[in-house]
């Protein structure tokens, strides 16, 4: 199974696990399976239309999915999927 790297702000929803193995053959399927396994994550990742929120960056291994096939990007066993919420702020 692919491994999903959970960012610190979402770890309270995964029992403080930094990594979880989740089945799925595309990023979309994998993230929906992640939400099924850890309820509450989906509302932080998906907008009202079920699309990945634009301020959430998702990487498969080292590649950002927007440069690949978006949510339809394939994932395979052994892949590392990173969820990276965009940061904002400053003075």
C-alpha positions in Angstrom: 0.0 0.0 0.0 1.1 3.6 -0.5 2.2 5.5 2.7 0.5 8.8 3.4 2.6 11.3 5.4 0.3 13.2 7.7 1.1 16.9 8.5 1.2 17.9 12.1 -2.1 19.8 12.1 -4.0 16.7 11.0 -2.3 14.1 13.2 -4.9 14.5 16.0 -7.3 12.8 13.5 -4.9 9.8 13.0 -4.2 9.1 16.6 -1.0 11.1 16.3 0.4 8.9 13.6 2.8 10.7 11.3 2.5 8.0 8.6 -0.4 5.7 7.7 -0.7 3.0 5.0 -3.8 3.5 2.9 -5.1 1.5 -0.1 -5.8 3.3 -3.4 -4.7 3.3 -7.0 -5.1 7.1 -7.5 -4.6 10.1 -5.2 -8.3 10.7 -5.2 -9.2 7.1 -4.1 -6.4 7.1 -1.6 -7.5 10.4 0.0 -11.1 9.3 0.2 -10.0 6.0 1.8 -7.9 8.0 4.2 -11.1 9.9 5.2 -13.0 6.6 5.6 -10.3 5.3 7.9 -9.8 8.6 9.8 -13.1 10.5 9.8 -12.8 14.3 9.7 -9.7 14.4 7.4 -11.9 14.7 4.3 -13.5 18.0 5.4 -10.0 19.4 5.8 -8.8 18.2 2.4 -11.9 18.4 0.1 -14.1 21.4 -0.9 -17.9 21.2 -1.2 -17.5 19.7 -4.7 -15.2 16.9 -3.5 -12.1 18.4 -5.1 -8.8 18.8 -3.2 -8.8 22.3 -1.7 -6.5 24.6 -3.6 -4.5 25.4 -0.5 -3.7 21.8 0.0 -0.6 20.5 -1.9 -0.3 16.8 -2.4 2.9 15.1 -3.6 3.5 11.6 -4.8 7.0 10.8 -4.0 8.8 14.1 -5.0 6.2 15.3 -7.6 3.4 17.7 -6.9 0.2 16.2 -8.3 -0.8 19.4 -10.1 2.2 18.9 -12.4 1.1 15.3 -13.0 -2.5 14.2 -13.4 -4.0 16.0 -10.5 -6.3 13.8 -8.3 -6.2 11.1 -11.0 -2.4 10.7 -10.5 -1.8 7.0 -10.0 -0.2 5.7 -6.9 1.4 2.3 -6.3 2.5 0.2 -3.3 5.6 1.8 -1.9 4.8 5.3 -3.0 4.9 8.1 -0.4 2.1 10.6 -0.6 2.6 13.8 1.3 -0.1 16.2 2.3 1.2 19.7 2.7 -1.2 22.5 3.7 -0.1 25.9 2.4 1.2 28.3 4.9 0.4 32.0 5.0 1.3 34.8 7.2 4.0 37.2 7.9 4.2 40.9 8.6 
